[in-house]
Amino acid sequence: MRSQPLEPLRCQTPEGEDDLRIASASPRELKLEEPSNRSRTLRKRTRISEENLHISAFAIVDDGKGSILLVKAGDAHPLSFRRGNLLLPAVILEFGEWPFAAAKRAVTTQLDGAETLEPKFGEIQSYMGSHWDLCFVYNFDGRKAQKITAKPPYEQASYYRLSALPRDLIAPDHLEVIEGMAVHKRS
């Protein structure tokens, strides 16, 4: 049986221009291999609702000395469960938005003085709990900014040493992302 070529995938570049990517290669041409670590247990497939799928971009702004920037959510933060917590700059992707653009939006909407910082792809993390989080993590070199301060509804932006993070003050889902990066760097 011959495989049929795939239809072109239409999307937009970060500049808003049409980007036509032709995915016409067959699996044989792509030399796809069966994963060697495939589980022998079949899992029931389920669908994730739109409300239970969170696709986010996280910004790891570092100072080049082993510290990362965290912002403190103030009393005016729209999500009450975030108030008082330390967070990484992060946003939920808008429909059709590129993760790169979302990461840039996170730092420019939440931080003053970060407009000149450029994202560099770090990794993708995935977490499944009461909902599914798919996290695009981008690194930013904070040394390239003069002074970074928090924009409302955040009260402060401060660097914290990775080796001495105030874990009890960081929102659990943001701590997961930080710890995921730490595991990645050790391996």
C-alpha positions as semicolon CSV with decimal commas, in nm:
position;residue;x (nm);y (nm);z (nm)
1;M;0,000;0,000;0,000
2;R;0,140;0,338;-0,105
3;S;0,121;0,621;0,143
4;Q;-0,045;0,937;0,021
5;P;0,146;1,264;0,034
6;L;0,040;1,493;0,314
7;E;-0,142;1,815;0,241
8;P;0,053;2,141;0,276
9;L;0,049;2,292;0,624
10;R;-0,041;2,661;0,619
11;C;0,069;2,884;0,904
12;Q;0,202;3,235;0,958
13;T;0,552;3,355;1,034
14;P;0,606;3,577;1,342
15;E;0,590;3,873;1,100
16;G;0,235;3,771;0,995
17;E;0,328;3,647;0,647
18;D;0,194;3,320;0,507
19;D;0,443;3,036;0,545
20;L;0,363;2,733;0,329
21;R;0,543;2,423;0,448
22;I;0,505;2,122;0,225
23;A;0,513;1,795;0,410
24;S;0,503;1,558;0,116
25;A;0,757;1,298;0,226
26;S;0,630;0,950;0,294
27;P;0,719;0,777;0,622
28;R;0,967;0,559;0,428
29;E;1,141;0,868;0,287
30;L;1,160;1,015;0,635
31;K;1,320;0,693;0,762
32;L;1,091;0,680;1,065
33;E;1,189;0,420;1,318
34;E;0,977;0,242;1,572
35;P;1,071;0,358;1,925
36;S;1,269;0,093;2,109
37;N;1,126;0,188;2,447
38;R;0,761;0,149;2,346
39;S;0,543;0,043;2,633
40;R;0,391;-0,303;2,611
41;T;0,081;-0,175;2,790
42;L;-0,189;-0,024;2,571
43;R;-0,329;0,296;2,713
44;K;-0,683;0,414;2,660
45;R;-0,688;0,718;2,434
46;T;-0,880;1,015;2,561
47;R;-0,951;1,356;2,418
48;I;-0,843;1,670;2,599
49;S;-1,097;1,952;2,599
50;E;-0,994;2,303;2,506
51;E;-1,034;2,412;2,868
52;N;-0,799;2,137;2,986
53;L;-0,515;2,204;2,742
54;H;-0,281;2,486;2,842
55;I;-0,011;2,575;2,587
56;S;0,225;2,825;2,747
57;A;0,550;3,009;2,689
58;F;0,780;3,052;2,989
59;A;1,073;3,294;3,010
60;I;1,388;3,200;3,200
61;V;1,568;3,534;3,239
62;D;1,912;3,468;3,384
63;D;2,186;3,699;3,508
64;G;2,476;3,482;3,390
65;K;2,574;3,412;3,752
66;G;2,340;3,124;3,837
67;S;2,029;3,328;3,919
68;I;1,693;3,358;3,744
69;L;1,435;3,635;3,749
70;L;1,102;3,580;3,922
71;V;0,813;3,824;3,948
72;K;0,580;3,854;4,246
73;A;0,209;3,860;4,164
74;G;0,046;4,151;4,343
75;D;-0,300;4,189;4,496
76;A;-0,431;4,321;4,162
77;H;-0,337;4,001;3,974
78;P;-0,649;3,873;3,793
79;L;-0,598;3,516;3,919
80;S;-0,648;3,518;4,294
81;F;-0,458;3,191;4,345
82;R;-0,147;3,359;4,196
83;R;-0,147;3,660;4,431
84;G;0,160;3,672;4,653
85;N;0,337;3,393;4,460
86;L;0,666;3,419;4,277
87;L;0,633;3,334;3,909
88;L;0,839;3,305;3,596
89;P;0,729;3,549;3,328
90;A;0,482;3,336;3,130
91;V;0,174;3,356;2,910
92;I;-0,081;3,124;2,753
93;L;-0,038;3,118;2,374
94;E;-0,308;3,289;2,174
95;F;-0,461;3,092;1,886
96;G;-0,211;3,091;1,597
97;E;0,065;3,261;1,799
98;W;0,418;3,131;1,765
99;P;0,578;3,021;2,096
100;F;0,876;3,251;2,022
101;A;0,642;3,551;1,995
102;A;0,454;3,446;2,310
103;A;0,778;3,427;2,510
104;K;0,871;3,775;2,390
105;R;0,519;3,894;2,483
106;A;0,562;3,747;2,833
107;V;0,872;3,954;2,909
108;T;0,754;4,274;2,741
109;T;0,409;4,278;2,904
110;Q;0,527;4,176;3,251
111;L;0,866;4,350;3,273
112;D;0,986;4,706;3,215
113;G;1,332;4,726;3,060
114;A;1,310;4,385;2,889
115;E;1,214;4,512;2,543
116;T;1,565;4,454;2,404
117;L;1,588;4,094;2,528
118;E;1,556;3,821;2,266
119;P;1,429;3,469;2,335
120;K;1,643;3,164;2,268
121;F;1,462;2,830;2,259
122;G;1,536;2,614;2,564
123;E;1,304;2,315;2,559
124;I;0,948;2,185;2,560
125;Q;0,806;2,041;2,881
126;S;0,481;1,850;2,922
127;Y;0,283;1,787;3,240
128;M;-0,042;1,598;3,289
129;G;-0,254;1,645;3,599
130;S;-0,605;1,783;3,622
131;H;-0,523;1,933;3,282
132;W;-0,242;1,904;3,029
133;D;0,031;2,170;3,028
134;L;0,251;2,198;2,722
135;C;0,527;2,448;2,804
136;F;0,765;2,613;2,558
137;V;1,059;2,734;2,764
138;Y;1,277;3,015;2,631
139;N;1,599;3,157;2,775
140;F;1,671;3,530;2,792
141;D;2,006;3,688;2,879
142;G;1,914;3,943;3,145
143;R;2,262;4,098;3,126
144;K;2,151;4,265;2,801
145;A;1,897;4,484;2,982
146;Q;1,986;4,798;3,179
147;K;1,737;4,753;3,463
148;I;1,439;4,518;3,479
149;T;1,138;4,600;3,694
150;A;0,791;4,448;3,724
151;K;0,486;4,591;3,551
152;P;0,145;4,576;3,721
153;P;-0,017;4,348;3,828
154;Y;0,327;4,228;3,943
155;E;0,489;4,402;4,239
156;Q;0,854;4,315;4,203
157;A;1,106;4,145;3,977
158;S;1,411;3,999;4,148
159;Y;1,686;3,752;4,071
160;Y;1,707;3,437;4,284
161;R;1,997;3,193;4,295
162;L;1,898;2,856;4,150
163;S;2,082;2,687;4,435
164;A;1,874;2,871;4,699
165;L;1,528;2,926;4,552
166;P;1,249;3,015;4,798
167;R;1,051;2,708;4,686
168;D;0,763;2,767;4,927
169;L;0,696;3,111;4,767
170;I;0,701;2,994;4,403
171;A;0,377;2,884;4,237
172;P;0,392;2,500;4,214
173;D;0,344;2,484;3,836
174;H;0,621;2,740;3,780
175;L;0,849;2,553;4,020
176;E;0,786;2,242;3,808
177;V;0,915;2,426;3,501
178;I;1,224;2,550;3,688
179;E;1,298;2,202;3,823
180;G;1,243;2,055;3,475
181;M;1,511;2,291;3,340
182;A;1,745;2,194;3,625
183;V;1,704;1,824;3,543
184;H;1,770;1,898;3,177
185;K;2,091;2,087;3,258
186;R;2,224;1,804;3,481
187;S;2,174;1,534;3,219
